[in-house]
Amino acid sequence: MPDRTPDPRRPGEIASQLGKAAKKGPPPVHLWNPPFCGDIDMRIASDGTWFYQGGPIDRRPLVKLFASVLRREGERHFLVTPVEKVGIVVDDAPFVAVDVRRDGDALVFLTNLDDEVAAGPDDPIRVAGPPDAPRPYVHVRRGLEALIDRKTFYRLVELGETRQRDGTEWFGVVSQGAFFPIAPADAPPT
């Protein structure tokens, strides 16, 4: 009898498992606890490009399918199906925020994979690095973030205001009633 154990080194095998799960709605990866099957040669570059065995994955639907079952555990990232979990490399953040718009009192970000997220208390904006070299991020889902690209960050800065926080004046943005500091008011980002 042939062995039916999924081979995590074959993206087609992972895609087959994902295709079955995707027909039922968004995958509940937070509920799945399959065995770890090892790392695969898959990487998400800081610009959001997905690579397999050194070459870019050009099929956008396949990338979106993989992204739908991406899970972060600590500092590691995994693709998770009901039957297997494989490690992948993420250079920075797994998504890139490529646009932002104001929708009522919310700042709504669009990612490179067409996810929309309204920044707020549950999906905060954070800025890493010094004011002269900020690296802004927005939470997308379950610990996964999107790096806010340069043009979108400039648009975000145009929506900024100054507020007092912990006795210091901060420059930042407001979304869904939450204030997200970007830089001290005396050193706003340029």
KOLPA-319294 format. One record per residue: residue number from 1; residue in three letters; x, y, z of N, C-alpha, C, O in turn. Coordinates in Angstrom, 2 decimals, padded with zeros to 5 digits. Layout:
BEGIN
GUTOR num residu    n.px    n.py    n.pz   ca.px   ca.py   ca.pz    c.px    c.py    c.pz    o.px    o.py    o.pz
GUTOR NUM    ALA       X       Y       Z       X       Y       Z       X       Y       Z       X       Y       Z
...
***
This chain:
BEGIN
GUTOR num residu    n.px    n.py    n.pz   ca.px   ca.py   ca.pz    c.px    c.py    c.pz    o.px    o.py    o.pz
GUTOR   1    MET  000.85 -001.17  000.00  000.00  000.00  000.00  000.90  001.24  000.00  001.81  001.32  000.82
GUTOR   2    PRO  000.66  002.23 -000.91  001.53  003.41 -000.97  001.37  004.30  000.26  000.30  004.37  000.87
GUTOR   3    ASP  002.46  004.96  000.60  002.46  005.89  001.74  001.72  007.17  001.34  002.08  007.79  000.34
GUTOR   4    ARG  000.69  007.57  002.11 -000.11  008.76  001.81  000.28  009.94  002.68 -000.45  010.93  002.73
GUTOR   5    THR  001.42  009.85  003.35  001.87  010.95  004.20  002.24  012.14  003.31  003.02  011.97  002.37
GUTOR   6    PRO  001.70  013.34  003.57  002.03  014.50  002.75  003.52  014.80  002.80  004.15  014.69  003.86
GUTOR   7    ASP  004.08  015.18  001.68  005.49  015.57  001.60  005.59  017.08  001.68  005.24  017.76  000.71
GUTOR   8    PRO  006.06  017.65  002.82  006.10  019.10  002.99  007.07  019.80  002.05  007.06  021.03  001.96
GUTOR   9    ARG  007.89  019.05  001.37  008.85  019.69  000.47  008.25  019.92 -000.92  008.91  020.47 -001.80
GUTOR  10    ARG  007.01  019.50 -001.12  006.35  019.67 -002.40  005.22  020.69 -002.25  004.20  020.37 -001.64
GUTOR  11    PRO  005.37  021.92 -002.81  004.31  022.92 -002.69  002.98  022.45 -003.24  001.93  022.89 -002.77
GUTOR  12    GLY  002.99  021.57 -004.23  001.75  021.06 -004.78  000.96  020.29 -003.75 -000.27  020.35 -003.72
GUTOR  13    GLU  001.66  019.55 -002.88  001.00  018.79 -001.82  000.36  019.74 -000.81 -000.77  019.52 -000.38
GUTOR  14    ILE  001.08  020.80 -000.43  000.54  021.79  000.50 -000.65  022.49 -000.15 -001.69  022.66  000.49
GUTOR  15    ALA -000.51  022.88 -001.42 -001.59  023.58 -002.11 -002.84  022.70 -002.20 -003.96  023.21 -002.09
GUTOR  16    SER -002.66  021.40 -002.39 -003.81  020.50 -002.44 -004.56  020.50 -001.12 -005.79  020.57 -001.10
GUTOR  17    GLN -003.82  020.41 -000.02 -004.45  020.45  001.31 -005.15  021.78  001.53 -006.26  021.82  002.07
GUTOR  18    LEU -004.51  022.87  001.11 -005.08  024.20  001.30 -006.33  024.39  000.47 -007.31  024.98  000.94
GUTOR  19    GLY -006.31  023.88 -000.76 -007.47  024.03 -001.62 -008.70  023.38 -001.01 -009.81  023.91 -001.14
GUTOR  20    LYS -008.53  022.25 -000.36 -009.65  021.58  000.30 -010.18  022.44  001.44 -011.39  022.57  001.62
GUTOR  21    ALA -009.27  023.01  002.22 -009.69  023.83  003.37 -010.31  025.15  002.93 -011.26  025.62  003.56
GUTOR  22    ALA -009.79  025.76  001.86 -010.26  027.08  001.43 -011.70  027.07  000.96 -012.38  028.10  001.03
GUTOR  23    LYS -012.19  025.93  000.49 -013.57  025.85  000.01 -014.58  026.04  001.13 -015.76  026.31  000.87
GUTOR  24    LYS -014.13  025.92  002.38 -015.03  026.02  003.52 -014.96  027.38  004.20 -015.58  027.57  005.24
GUTOR  25    GLY -014.23  028.33  003.65 -014.07  029.65  004.27 -012.65  029.86  004.74 -011.78  029.02  004.48
GUTOR  26    PRO -012.40  030.97  005.44 -011.04  031.24  005.90 -010.54  030.12  006.81 -011.24  029.71  007.74
GUTOR  27    PRO -009.34  029.64  006.56 -008.81  028.54  007.36 -008.60  028.93  008.82 -008.05  030.00  009.10
GUTOR  28    PRO -009.03  028.10  009.75 -008.84  028.38  011.17 -007.47  027.89  011.66 -007.40  027.02  012.53
GUTOR  29    VAL -006.39  028.44  011.09 -005.05  027.95  011.40 -004.72  028.03  012.89 -003.89  027.27  013.39
GUTOR  30    HIS -005.36  028.94  013.60 -005.11  029.07  015.04 -005.64  027.87  015.82 -005.26  027.66  016.97
GUTOR  31    LEU -006.52  027.08  015.20 -007.08  025.89  015.87 -006.35  024.61  015.49 -006.52  023.58  016.16
GUTOR  32    TRP -005.54  024.65  014.45 -004.86  023.45  013.97 -003.57  023.24  014.74 -002.84  024.19  015.01
GUTOR  33    ASN -003.29  022.00  015.08 -002.06  021.67  015.79 -001.43  020.42  015.18 -001.28  019.40  015.85
GUTOR  34    PRO -001.06  020.50  013.90 -000.48  019.32  013.25  001.00  019.15  013.64  001.60  020.05  014.24
GUTOR  35    PRO  001.57  018.01  013.32  002.99  017.82  013.62  003.88  018.69  012.73  003.54  018.99  011.58
GUTOR  36    PHE  005.02  019.08  013.29  006.01  019.84  012.52  006.71  018.87  011.58  007.23  017.84  012.01
GUTOR  37    CYS  006.73  019.19  010.30  007.30  018.31  009.28  008.64  018.80  008.75  009.18  018.23  007.80
GUTOR  38    GLY  009.19  019.86  009.34  010.47  020.37  008.90  010.33  021.71  008.19  009.23  022.22  007.99
GUTOR  39    ASP  011.47  022.24  007.81  011.49  023.51  007.07  011.50  023.22  005.58  012.03  022.21  005.13
GUTOR  40    ILE  010.90  024.14  004.81  010.98  024.04  003.36  011.70  025.27  002.84  011.80  026.28  003.54
GUTOR  41    ASP  012.19  025.19  001.63  012.95  026.29  001.02  011.98  027.31  000.44  011.88  027.48 -000.78
GUTOR  42    MET  011.27  027.99  001.33  010.33  029.03  000.94  010.67  030.27  001.76  010.95  030.18  002.96
GUTOR  43    ARG  010.63  031.43  001.09  011.00  032.68  001.75  010.11  033.81  001.27  009.74  033.88  000.10
GUTOR  44    ILE  009.77  034.70  002.21  009.05  035.93  001.86  010.05  037.06  002.03  010.52  037.33  003.13
GUTOR  45    ALA  010.37  037.74  000.92  011.32  038.85  000.95  010.67  040.08  001.58  009.45  040.14  001.71
GUTOR  46    SER  011.49  041.04  001.96  010.97  042.24  002.62  010.06  043.07  001.72  009.30  043.90  002.21
GUTOR  47    ASP  010.12  042.86  000.40  009.22  043.57 -000.50  007.91  042.81 -000.73  007.08  043.24 -001.53
GUTOR  48    GLY  007.74  041.67 -000.03  006.50  040.89 -000.13  006.53  039.80 -001.18  005.54  039.09 -001.34
GUTOR  49    THR  007.64  039.65 -001.91  007.75  038.61 -002.92  007.99  037.26 -002.25  008.84  037.14 -001.37
GUTOR  50    TRP  007.23  036.26 -002.68  007.39  034.90 -002.16  008.32  034.12 -003.11  008.20  034.22 -004.33
GUTOR  51    PHE  009.24  033.36 -002.52  010.19  032.56 -003.29  010.08  031.10 -002.85  009.85  030.80 -001.68
GUTOR  52    TYR  010.27  030.20 -003.83  010.38  028.77 -003.53  011.62  028.26 -004.24  011.77  028.46 -005.45
GUTOR  53    GLN  012.51  027.62 -003.51  013.77  027.11 -004.02  014.53  028.17 -004.82  015.10  027.89 -005.87
GUTOR  54    GLY  014.54  029.39 -004.30  015.30  030.48 -004.90  014.61  031.26 -006.00  015.07  032.34 -006.36
GUTOR  55    GLY  013.53  030.74 -006.53  012.82  031.44 -007.61  011.51  032.03 -007.11  010.87  031.48 -006.21
GUTOR  56    PRO  011.09  033.15 -007.71  009.83  033.77 -007.27  008.63  032.90 -007.63  008.61  032.24 -008.67
GUTOR  57    ILE  007.63  032.92 -006.76  006.36  032.23 -007.05  005.51  033.25 -007.80  005.06  034.24 -007.23
GUTOR  58    ASP  005.30  033.00 -009.09  004.62  033.97 -009.94  003.10  033.83 -009.94  002.40  034.71 -010.43
GUTOR  59    ARG  002.59  032.74 -009.43  001.14  032.51 -009.44  000.52  033.16 -008.21  000.57  032.61 -007.11
GUTOR  60    ARG -000.07  034.34 -008.40 -000.66  035.11 -007.30 -001.71  034.31 -006.51 -001.70  034.37 -005.28
GUTOR  61    PRO -002.61  033.57 -007.16 -003.57  032.79 -006.38 -002.90  031.78 -005.45 -003.39  031.52 -004.35
GUTOR  62    LEU -001.78  031.21 -005.87 -001.06  030.27 -005.03 -000.43  030.99 -003.83 -000.47  030.48 -002.71
GUTOR  63    VAL  000.14  032.17 -004.07  000.72  032.96 -002.99 -000.37  033.33 -001.98 -000.15  033.22 -000.77
GUTOR  64    LYS -001.53  033.76 -002.47 -002.62  034.12 -001.56 -003.10  032.91 -000.76 -003.47  033.04  000.41
GUTOR  65    LEU -003.10  031.75 -001.40 -003.49  030.53 -000.71 -002.50  030.20  000.41 -002.90  029.89  001.53
GUTOR  66    PHE -001.20  030.28  000.10 -000.19  030.05  001.13 -000.32  031.08  002.25 -000.25  030.72  003.43
GUTOR  67    ALA -000.52  032.34  001.90 -000.63  033.41  002.91 -001.82  033.17  003.83 -001.80  033.58  005.00
GUTOR  68    SER -002.86  032.53  003.33 -004.05  032.31  004.15 -003.80  031.31  005.28 -004.56  031.28  006.25
GUTOR  69    VAL -002.75  030.51  005.17 -002.44  029.53  006.23 -001.09  029.82  006.88 -000.47  028.93  007.46
GUTOR  70    LEU -000.67  031.05  006.79  000.57  031.47  007.44  000.29  031.71  008.91 -000.71  032.33  009.27
GUTOR  71    ARG  001.18  031.23  009.74  001.04  031.43  011.19  002.40  031.79  011.76  003.44  031.29  011.34
GUTOR  72    ARG  002.35  032.69  012.73  003.57  033.08  013.44  003.54  032.49  014.84  002.53  032.56  015.54
GUTOR  73    GLU  004.66  031.91  015.23  004.84  031.39  016.58  006.17  031.93  017.08  007.23  031.50  016.64
GUTOR  74    GLY  006.10  032.88  018.00  007.32  033.54  018.45  007.93  034.32  017.30  007.26  035.16  016.70
GUTOR  75    GLU  009.16  034.05  016.99  009.84  034.73  015.88  009.82  033.91  014.59  010.36  034.35  013.58
GUTOR  76    ARG  009.20  032.73  014.61  009.18  031.85  013.44  007.85  031.92  012.72  006.82  032.25  013.32
GUTOR  77    HIS  007.88  031.61  011.43  006.68  031.57  010.60  006.52  030.16  010.01  007.50  029.50  009.68
GUTOR  78    PHE  005.26  029.74  009.90  004.95  028.40  009.42  003.76  028.46  008.47  002.89  029.32  008.59
GUTOR  79    LEU  003.73  027.52  007.54  002.53  027.24  006.77  001.88  026.06  007.49  002.54  025.06  007.76
GUTOR  80    VAL  000.59  026.18  007.79 -000.09  025.18  008.60 -001.34  024.69  007.87 -002.18  025.48  007.43
GUTOR  81    THR -001.45  023.38  007.76 -002.67  022.75  007.27 -003.18  021.85  008.40 -002.51  021.72  009.42
GUTOR  82    PRO -004.33  021.23  008.23 -004.79  020.34  009.29 -003.85  019.16  009.56 -003.90  018.57  010.64
GUTOR  83    VAL -003.00  018.80  008.58 -002.17  017.61  008.73 -000.67  017.86  008.81  000.09  016.94  009.12
GUTOR  84    GLU -000.22  019.08  008.54  001.22  019.34  008.59  001.52  020.80  008.88  000.70  021.68  008.65
GUTOR  85    LYS  002.73  021.03  009.39  003.23  022.37  009.67  004.67  022.40  009.19  005.49  021.58  009.58
GUTOR  86    VAL  004.96  023.38  008.31  006.31  023.51  007.78  006.82  024.93  008.01  006.07  025.90  007.90
GUTOR  87    GLY  008.11  025.03  008.32  008.71  026.32  008.58  009.14  026.99  007.29  009.61  026.34  006.35
GUTOR  88    ILE  008.98  028.32  007.26  009.47  029.13  006.14  010.22  030.32  006.71  010.16  030.59  007.91
GUTOR  89    VAL  010.94  031.04  005.85  011.71  032.21  006.25  010.96  033.47  005.84  010.49  033.57  004.71
GUTOR  90    VAL  010.84  034.42  006.75  010.25  035.72  006.46  011.32  036.76  006.78  011.73  036.89  007.93
GUTOR  91    ASP  011.75  037.51  005.76  012.84  038.48  005.95  012.48  039.61  006.90  013.31  040.03  007.70
GUTOR  92    ASP  011.25  040.11  006.81  010.83  041.22  007.67  009.40  040.94  008.13  009.21  040.27  009.14
GUTOR  93    ALA  008.42  041.45  007.41  007.02  041.16  007.69  006.47  040.37  006.50  006.95  040.54  005.38
GUTOR  94    PRO  005.49  039.50  006.74  004.99  038.68  005.63  004.14  039.44  004.62  003.92  038.95  003.50
GUTOR  95    PHE  003.65  040.62  004.99  002.81  041.41  004.08  003.40  042.80  003.94  004.23  043.22  004.75
GUTOR  96    VAL  002.97  043.50  002.90  003.33  044.90  002.70  002.04  045.69  002.55  001.19  045.35  001.72
GUTOR  97    ALA  001.89  046.75  003.33  000.74  047.65  003.18  001.05  048.60  002.04  002.00  049.38  002.12
GUTOR  98    VAL  000.26  048.53  000.96  000.56  049.28 -000.25 -000.36  050.49 -000.46 -000.18  051.26 -001.40
GUTOR  99    ASP -001.35  050.65  000.42 -002.25  051.80  000.30 -002.97  051.98  001.63 -003.08  051.06  002.44
GUTOR 100    VAL -003.46  053.21  001.85 -004.25  053.52  003.03 -005.32  054.52  002.62 -005.09  055.39  001.78
GUTOR 101    ARG -006.48  054.40  003.23 -007.55  055.36  002.99 -008.26  055.61  004.30 -008.25  054.77  005.20
GUTOR 102    ARG -008.88  056.76  004.41 -009.69  057.09  005.57 -011.10  056.61  005.26 -011.65  056.94  004.22
GUTOR 103    ASP -011.68  055.83  006.17 -013.05  055.35  006.04 -013.74  055.65  007.37 -013.60  054.90  008.33
GUTOR 104    GLY -014.47  056.76  007.42 -015.06  057.21  008.68 -013.94  057.58  009.64 -013.09  058.41  009.31
GUTOR 105    ASP -013.93  056.96  010.82 -012.86  057.27  011.78 -011.71  056.27  011.71 -010.82  056.28  012.55
GUTOR 106    ALA -011.73  055.39  010.69 -010.70  054.35  010.58 -009.73  054.61  009.44 -010.11  055.13  008.38
GUTOR 107    LEU -008.49  054.25  009.66 -007.49  054.18  008.60 -007.48  052.74  008.12 -007.17  051.83  008.88
GUTOR 108    VAL -007.83  052.53  006.86 -007.94  051.18  006.30 -006.77  050.95  005.35 -006.58  051.69  004.38
GUTOR 109    PHE -005.99  049.92  005.64 -004.83  049.58  004.84 -005.16  048.44  003.89 -005.93  047.54  004.22
GUTOR 110    LEU -004.56  048.49  002.71 -004.66  047.42  001.71 -003.28  046.79  001.61 -002.28  047.50  001.45
GUTOR 111    THR -003.21  045.45  001.69 -001.92  044.78  001.58 -001.64  044.36  000.14 -002.51  044.42 -000.73
GUTOR 112    ASN -000.43  043.95 -000.08 -000.01  043.46 -001.39 -000.77  042.21 -001.83 -000.73  041.84 -003.00
GUTOR 113    LEU -001.47  041.55 -000.89 -002.26  040.37 -001.24 -003.75  040.62 -001.11 -004.54  039.68 -000.96
GUTOR 114    ASP -004.13  041.89 -001.16 -005.54  042.32 -001.19 -006.29  042.15  000.12 -007.52  042.19  000.14
GUTOR 115    ASP -005.57  041.96  001.23 -006.23  041.98  002.53 -006.47  043.43  002.91 -005.65  044.30  002.61
GUTOR 116    GLU -007.59  043.70  003.55 -007.86  045.04  004.09 -007.92  044.93  005.60 -008.52  044.00  006.15
GUTOR 117    VAL -007.31  045.89  006.27 -007.33  045.91  007.73 -007.52  047.35  008.19 -006.81  048.26  007.76
GUTOR 118    ALA -008.47  047.52  009.09 -008.71  048.84  009.69 -007.88  048.92  010.96 -008.12  048.18  011.91
GUTOR 119    ALA -006.91  049.82  010.97 -006.07  049.99  012.16 -006.95  050.42  013.32 -007.92  051.16  013.15
GUTOR 120    GLY -006.61  049.95  014.51 -007.35  050.28  015.70 -006.78  049.53  016.88 -005.68  048.98  016.79
GUTOR 121    PRO -007.49  049.50  017.99 -006.98  048.83  019.18 -006.60  047.35  018.95 -005.63  046.87  019.53
GUTOR 122    ASP -007.36  046.65  018.10 -007.05  045.23  017.84 -006.01  045.04  016.75 -005.36  044.00  016.69
GUTOR 123    ASP -005.84  046.02  015.88 -004.88  045.96  014.78 -004.05  047.25  014.79 -004.27  048.14  013.97
GUTOR 124    PRO -003.10  047.33  015.73 -002.35  048.58  015.92 -001.32  048.85  014.84 -000.89  047.96  014.10
GUTOR 125    ILE -000.94  050.12  014.79  000.19  050.57  013.97  001.36  050.73  014.93  001.19  051.27  016.03
GUTOR 126    ARG  002.52  050.28  014.54  003.71  050.50  015.35  004.85  050.96  014.44  004.87  050.66  013.25
GUTOR 127    VAL  005.77  051.69  015.03  006.92  052.17  014.27  008.18  051.73  015.00  008.36  052.02  016.18
GUTOR 128    ALA  009.03  051.02  014.29  010.31  050.58  014.83  011.40  051.48  014.24  011.21  052.11  013.21
GUTOR 129    GLY  012.53  051.52  014.90  013.66  052.28  014.40  013.61  053.74  014.81  012.62  054.20  015.37
GUTOR 130    PRO  014.69  054.46  014.53  014.76  055.88  014.91  013.92  056.75  013.99  013.55  056.33  012.89
GUTOR 131    PRO  013.59  057.99  014.43  012.76  058.88  013.61  013.34  059.16  012.21  012.59  059.40  011.27
GUTOR 132    ASP  014.66  059.12  012.08  015.24  059.40  010.77  015.26  058.16  009.85  015.62  058.27  008.68
GUTOR 133    ALA  014.87  057.00  010.37  014.79  055.78  009.57  013.66  054.89  010.10  013.91  053.75  010.50
GUTOR 134    PRO  012.43  055.41  010.11  011.32  054.62  010.69  010.96  053.41  009.84  011.06  053.43  008.61
GUTOR 135    ARG  010.53  052.35  010.52  010.01  051.15  009.87  008.61  050.93  010.44  008.46  050.32  011.50
GUTOR 136    PRO  007.58  051.42  009.73  006.20  051.33  010.23  005.52  050.02  009.82  005.74  049.49  008.73
GUTOR 137    TYR  004.70  049.52  010.73  003.98  048.26  010.52  002.53  048.43  010.97  002.22  049.27  011.82
GUTOR 138    VAL  001.64  047.62  010.39  000.27  047.53  010.88 -000.03  046.05  011.08  000.34  045.21  010.25
GUTOR 139    HIS -000.70  045.73  012.19 -001.08  044.35  012.47 -002.18  043.94  011.50 -003.13  044.70  011.29
GUTOR 140    VAL -002.06  042.76  010.92 -003.03  042.28  009.94 -003.95  041.22  010.57 -005.18  041.34  010.52
GUTOR 141    ARG -003.35  040.19  011.15 -004.14  039.13  011.81 -003.21  038.21  012.59 -002.08  037.96  012.19
GUTOR 142    ARG -003.70  037.72  013.71 -003.03  036.70  014.53 -001.50  036.86  014.60 -000.77  035.90  014.33
GUTOR 143    GLY -001.03  038.04  014.96  000.40  038.27  015.12  001.17  038.54  013.84  002.38  038.75  013.88
GUTOR 144    LEU  000.49  038.55  012.70  001.15  038.83  011.42  001.01  040.31  011.10 -000.06  040.89  011.26
GUTOR 145    GLU  002.09  040.90  010.64  002.09  042.33  010.34  002.39  042.59  008.87  002.89  041.73  008.15
GUTOR 146    ALA  002.07  043.81  008.45  002.44  044.31  007.13  003.38  045.49  007.33  003.10  046.39  008.12
GUTOR 147    LEU  004.49  045.47  006.62  005.37  046.63  006.57  004.66  047.68  005.72  004.23  047.39  004.61
GUTOR 148    ILE  004.55  048.89  006.23  003.89  049.97  005.48  004.92  050.53  004.51  005.95  051.05  004.92
GUTOR 149    ASP  004.63  050.42  003.19  005.61  050.88  002.20  005.77  052.40  002.26  004.96  053.10  002.87
GUTOR 150    ARG  006.82  052.90  001.62  007.22  054.30  001.72  006.11  055.27  001.30  005.81  056.21  002.03
GUTOR 151    LYS  005.50  055.04  000.13  004.48  055.97 -000.35  003.27  056.00  000.58  002.67  057.05  000.82
GUTOR 152    THR  002.92  054.83  001.11  001.78  054.75  002.03  002.12  055.42  003.36  001.27  056.06  003.96
GUTOR 153    PHE  003.36  055.27  003.80  003.79  055.93  005.03  003.75  057.45  004.87  003.33  058.16  005.78
GUTOR 154    TYR  004.18  057.96  003.72  004.10  059.41  003.47  002.65  059.88  003.52  002.36  060.94  004.07
GUTOR 155    ARG  001.75  059.11  002.94  000.33  059.48  002.99 -000.18  059.44  004.42 -001.00  060.27  004.81
GUTOR 156    LEU  000.29  058.48  005.19 -000.10  058.37  006.59  000.38  059.59  007.38 -000.35  060.13  008.20
GUTOR 157    VAL  001.61  060.01  007.13  002.19  061.17  007.82  001.36  062.42  007.52  001.21  063.28  008.39
GUTOR 158    GLU  000.84  062.53  006.29 -000.01  063.68  005.94 -001.27  063.74  006.81 -001.85  064.81  006.99
GUTOR 159    LEU -001.69  062.60  007.35 -002.89  062.53  008.19 -002.56  062.69  009.68 -003.45  062.60  010.52
GUTOR 160    GLY -001.29  062.91  009.98 -000.84  062.95  011.37 -001.24  064.18  012.14 -001.65  065.20  011.58
GUTOR 161    GLU -001.11  064.06  013.45 -001.39  065.15  014.37 -000.50  064.97  015.59  000.15  063.94  015.77
GUTOR 162    THR -000.47  066.00  016.43  000.35  065.95  017.64 -000.55  065.77  018.85 -001.59  066.43  018.99
GUTOR 163    ARG -000.14  064.86  019.74 -000.89  064.62  020.98  000.09  064.35  022.12  001.23  063.94  021.92
GUTOR 164    GLN -000.40  064.62  023.31  000.36  064.34  024.53  000.22  062.87  024.89 -000.88  062.31  024.87
GUTOR 165    ARG  001.34  062.23  025.20  001.31  060.83  025.62  002.42  060.61  026.64  003.60  060.81  026.35
GUTOR 166    ASP  002.04  060.20  027.83  003.00  059.96  028.91  003.90  061.17  029.16  005.10  061.03  029.41
GUTOR 167    GLY  003.30  062.37  029.10  004.04  063.59  029.39  004.91  064.10  028.27  005.66  065.06  028.46
GUTOR 168    THR  004.82  063.48  027.10  005.63  063.89  025.95  004.71  064.16  024.76  003.72  063.46  024.56
GUTOR 169    GLU  005.05  065.19  023.99  004.30  065.47  022.75  004.77  064.51  021.67  005.96  064.38  021.39
GUTOR 170    TRP  003.80  063.83  021.06  004.09  062.87  019.99  003.35  063.25  018.72  002.24  063.76  018.76
GUTOR 171    PHE  003.99  062.98  017.59  003.36  063.08  016.29  002.89  061.67  015.96  003.65  060.71  016.08
GUTOR 172    GLY  001.62  061.53  015.53  001.09  060.21  015.20 -000.21  060.31  014.45 -000.58  061.38  013.95
GUTOR 173    VAL -000.91  059.20  014.36 -002.18  059.14  013.65 -003.24  058.52  014.56 -002.92  057.79  015.50
GUTOR 174    VAL -004.49  058.81  014.25 -005.62  058.28  015.00 -006.46  057.41  014.07 -006.74  057.78  012.94
GUTOR 175    SER -006.85  056.24  014.58 -007.73  055.35  013.84 -008.61  054.61  014.84 -008.11  054.02  015.80
GUTOR 176    GLN -009.90  054.65  014.61 -010.89  054.02  015.48 -010.69  054.44  016.94 -010.80  053.62  017.86
GUTOR 177    GLY -010.40  055.71  017.13 -010.27  056.26  018.48 -008.94  056.01  019.15 -008.70  056.54  020.24
GUTOR 178    ALA -008.05  055.24  018.54 -006.74  054.95  019.13 -005.68  055.84  018.48 -005.66  056.03  017.27
GUTOR 179    PHE -004.80  056.39  019.33 -003.69  057.21  018.85 -002.45  056.33  018.74 -002.09  055.63  019.68
GUTOR 180    PHE -001.80  056.39  017.57 -000.59  055.60  017.33  000.58  056.55  017.11  000.66  057.19  016.07
GUTOR 181    PRO  001.49  056.64  018.09  002.62  057.54  017.96  003.58  057.06  016.87  003.86  055.87  016.73
GUTOR 182    ILE  004.09  058.03  016.11  005.06  057.71  015.06  006.45  058.18  015.48  007.44  057.46  015.34
GUTOR 183    ALA  006.51  059.42  016.01  007.81  059.97  016.42  007.56  061.09  017.42  006.46  061.66  017.45
GUTOR 184    PRO  008.56  061.42  018.25  008.41  062.58  019.12  008.08  063.82  018.27  008.60  063.96  017.16
GUTOR 185    ALA  007.24  064.69  018.78  006.79  065.86  018.01  007.94  066.77  017.62  007.85  067.46  016.60
GUTOR 186    ASP  009.02  066.78  018.40  010.14  067.63  018.05  011.04  067.01  016.98  012.01  067.63  016.55
GUTOR 187    ALA  010.72  065.78  016.55  011.49  065.11  015.50  010.56  064.31  014.61  010.71  063.09  014.49
GUTOR 188    PRO  009.57  064.97  013.95  008.65  064.20  013.12  009.39  063.56  011.95  010.42  064.07  011.52
GUTOR 189    PRO  008.87  062.45  011.44  009.53  061.75  010.33  009.56  062.62  009.08  008.67  063.45  008.84
GUTOR 190    THR  010.59  062.41  008.30  010.73  063.18  007.04  010.71  062.26  005.86  010.81  062.72  004.72
***
